[in-house]
């Protein structure tokens, strides 16, 4: 199960290298990293999405979710 998500992170990382200004890639990566319980990396990813697209409200909701999970761990 975790191998599947790790593979998805690797695919998204390749997509980010090809198009580093696509905030959707960072959002997707953050969700997957959360599933892997790699919360601090998920936070880094969503922060990058916010830098790229600060007006996207989804980014802020995802960040709030990540911060909530970090607080409860």
C-alpha positions in Angstrom: 0.0 0.0 0.0 2.7 2.5 0.9 4.7 1.5 -2.1 1.8 2.6 -4.3 1.9 6.1 -2.7 5.6 6.3 -2.8 5.5 5.6 -6.5 2.8 8.3 -6.9 5.1 10.8 -5.1 7.9 10.0 -7.5 5.6 10.5 -10.5 4.5 13.9 -9.2 8.1 14.9 -8.4 8.9 14.3 -12.1 5.9 16.4 -13.1 7.0 19.2 -10.8 10.5 19.1 -12.4 8.8 19.6 -15.8 6.4 22.3 -14.7 7.5 23.7 -11.3 4.9 26.5 -11.3 1.8 24.2 -11.3 0.4 24.4 -7.8 -1.9 21.5 -8.4 1.1 19.1 -8.4 2.1 20.4 -5.0 -1.4 19.9 -3.7 -1.6 16.4 -5.0 1.8 15.6 -3.5 0.7 17.0 -0.1 -2.4 14.7 0.0 -0.3 11.7 -0.8 2.4 12.6 1.7 -0.4 12.9 4.3 -1.4 9.3 3.5 2.1 8.3 4.1 2.2 10.2 7.5 5.0 12.3 6.1 3.3 15.4 7.5 6.2 17.8 7.6 6.9 17.1 4.0 3.2 17.6 3.2 3.4 20.9 4.9 6.4 21.9 2.8 4.6 20.9 -0.4 1.4 22.8 0.5 3.5 25.9 1.4 5.0 25.7 -2.1 1.5 25.6 -3.6 0.6 28.7 -1.6 3.6 30.6 -2.8 2.8 29.7 -6.4 -1.0 30.4 -6.1 -1.7 32.4 -2.9 -5.3 33.1 -3.9 -6.3 29.4 -4.1 -8.5 28.7 -1.0 -8.0 24.9 -1.3 -4.3 25.4 -0.5 -5.2 27.1 2.8 -7.7 24.3 3.7 -5.1 21.6 3.0 -2.6 23.5 5.1 -5.0 23.8 8.0 -5.6 20.0 7.8 -1.9 19.3 7.8 -1.3 21.6 10.8 -4.1 19.9 12.6 -2.6 16.5 12.0 0.9 17.7 13.1 -0.6 19.1 16.3 -2.3 15.8 17.1 0.8 13.6 16.5 
